[in-house]
Structures are given as structure tokens and as C-alpha cells.
Amino acid sequence: YPDSSSLARHSSSPTTLYPDSSSLALRAAVVSEQFLIEAAAATFVDNYYPNPTQELTEMCTNRFLKDFGPTVAPRLFPSALFSNGHGLVTAQTCLLSITDSERTLLSPAQSLELYNAEFASLGPKLRRQHKGKEIGEIVGNVVLPDYEVVVLLSNLVVKPESRRRGHAERLCQ
């Protein structure tokens, strides 16, 4: 199971960001301008939102702050944002069911909720024994035997002028 630091080691060109609120807001604005607003212009979104640029930028900023913003404690299911001058990619850790035929992928929030409930059901001795271990060491072995920890590519945006030049592939390496 890769953590966000090992994700960064596999990519030479993007920079791993541990952004503060203002840099996250800036990146969210870039994502909304480069991708979401472009897509919204091609659909009916502007019929429902008087100012799609502002609406989408605010929505994207709020999501980036929630998913990738600074936290007091390390995230149990880590997330990462990688960026270069041509675009950005985000990755999040979550749980994947390995037993159902559809291989259900839980969101990071659903993964955390399920994990916390299962871990809380362990006895105190077992909880102490596994406290501080990586999530990938616990899921599948101690709790949640029907799940595995996976890293999910959650956003990939390349500036329009940089497209079709291999930048998306480099961001994902």
C-alpha cells in the first residue's frame, strides 16, 4: 500500500504539495477555470447558475480544502496533490471490496467511517497492539478482511495549451 510520500518518490516531474489554504484555493481556481468551466460552457449549467465561474470555483475550493487541506493530525486515509507547470493530479486512499462481484469502491469518508467502526469494535488490548500502524497493515489482516486499501486517482487536469504532449502521463507516474 503506497502512502503519499511513496507516491511522490515515483514521480520525478510533479511536485508533491502539502498546501496551505491559500495555495489550495489558487489550485482549485485553476482546476475550475481549466476544466470545470470549460465543461459547464458545453452543457446547461449556466441556465441554473447565474455565475458558473464563481459557483464552480467556490465548490472546487471547498472540496480541495476538505480533501487536501492541512489537518491537525495525519490523515488515516492519506491524500496528496501533485502539480507541475502544466497541470495537477490528486490521489486519495480508500477501501475497495475484494469479495463482491462489483468490487465496490468506498469514498475516503465512507472508508474512514467503516474503518473507525471496525477498529472501535476490537478489544482494548488489540487496539493498543495495532495503534500507530499503517492502515494497509491493519485492513485485511486485523479488521475488514473483505477490503483492501487502494490509491485512487481523483482529479487530473492539464492546461488546454499543454494537452496532447504527455503531461498527464508524467503527472500520473
N, C-alpha and C positions, 0 to 999 in steps of 0.2 A: 504494500500500500504506500503510494508516494505521498509525502507531505508537501506543503507549499515550498519548502526550501529545496527539496529534491526536484520539484518541478522546475525551479529556477536553474538548477545546475544543468538540466538537459537542453536548455535553450541559450545559445550564445548571443543572439542579436537582441531579443527583447530584454527590457529591464524589469525586474520584479519590483513592484511598488507596494509600500506599506503606507498608503497615503493618508494625509490628514483630511479633514472635512473640506477645506477649500480646494485642494487638488482633486479630490473626488468629484466635487461639484463641477469643476472645469472639465474633467474627463466625461462626466455624464452629459454635459452640454455638447461636447464633441460627438458622442455617440448619437444623441438625439438629432443633431444637425446633419451628420453624415449618413445616417441610416434611417432612423425612425421617421423624420420629417419627409425625407425623400419618398419613403413608402406611403406615408399618410397622404401626400400630394396625389398619389396614384389611386387613392381609394376615396371613400365617402367620409373620412374622418373630419374634414373641415366643415362638413354640414352639421356636425354635432359639437364641435369645439370652435368657438369664435377665434381663438388664437392658438392653433395647434403647436406652434413653436414653443410658446411658454408652457402650455399644458404638458407636452411631451418632455421638455427639459426638466420641469419640476418632478414629473413622475420618475424619470430616469435618475435624477439626483437623489431622490428619496430612496429608491431601490439600491443604488450604489452605496449610499451611506449605511443602509441597513445590512447589506450583504458583505461589503468590503471595508467598511469604515473601522476606525480604531475601536478597540474594546479594552475594558479594564483587565480582563483575564484572557488568555489564549482561547481561541475558538476550539471547541471539542471536534467539530467538523470544519477543518480549515478551508479558507477560500483565498484566492490570490488573483491579482490583476497584473498583467504583463503588458508593457507598452513599448513602442518604438516610434519613430517619427512618421510612420506610415499607417499605424492603426493600433488596436489594442485587442486583447483577448482576456476573458475571465474564466476561472475554473473554480468549481465548488466540489466539496466532498459530500457524498451522500450514501445511502444504503440502497442496494439492489437485491431484490428477492431472487434467490437461486433455485427455488423449488417450484414456483408456479409457472405454468406454461407461457405466460405473458412476460415473465421476468420484470415484475413491477419495479419501477424506479421511484423512490421516495424523494421528495424535495428535501433540502437541508433542514428546514424547520420540522418536517414530519420525521426525518431521521433522528434528529435530536430528541424530539418528544418520545418516540418509541424507545430509543436507547436509554434515556433517563428513567423511563418507567421500568424497563427490564433490569437496569443496573440497581435501581432502588429496591427491587424485589429480592436481591441477593442478601444473604445474611451479613452482619457487620464484619465478621472475620474475612469472608470472601471479598467484600468491598474494599477493606483495608489492603488485602493482598494484591489487588489489581489497581489500586489508586495510583495515578500518575503514569500508567502505561499508555502507549499509543492506542488509539481507537481500533486500529487494524489488528492489534494483538488480542483484543477482548472480543470483538464481534466475530461470531462464527466459532470461537473456542470456548468462551465463558458464557456469553449471552447471545441471543439471536442466531442460533445455528442455521437458520434458513436464509441468512443475509450475508452479503459481503460488502466491504467498503470499496467504493469506486470514486474516481475523479471524473467530474462531468464538465465538459466544455460548455459554459453557459452563455457566453457572448463572444462574437468575433466580428470586428468592424475594421474595414480598411477604407482609407480615404478614397474617394472616387478617382482622383488623379493618380493613385498608386495601385489601382486594381490591375489584374491580369499580368502581374510581374513577379509572382511568387511570394509576396509579403505575407499573405495569410498563412501559407505553409510554414514560413520561417517563424511566425508568431506561435504556431502550434507545436513546434519541435521541442 
